[in-house]
Amino acid sequence: MTDYSANLSLGGMFIQTARPLPLGTRFRLRFYLPGFDLPVDSEAVVRWVLDEPGDGPLPRGMGVCFEGMEPDLQERIADLLENWVAN
């Protein structure tokens, strides 16, 4: 599945998709971030789903929580997020 995200935090992300996975689904997540040489790989679990248009301010998709992410990778993401907020 290939979809998009515009919402990232240290704990997870919102993935905009017309085909959200069921609540509680565990899956392998791979995504790309600016300035990273390689894709980010993490286990993830679906924590919430917006599966009907108009369910809220966000488009259809799912909120996922990262699980088992390496500490050095978390630190790099934290640095990236801090730079985004500063700019």
Secondary structure, 3 states (H helix, E strand, C coil): CCCEEEEECCCEEEEECCCCCCCCCEEEEEECCCCCCCCEEEEEEEEEEECCCCCCCCCCEEEEEEECCCHHHHHHHHHHHHHHHHC
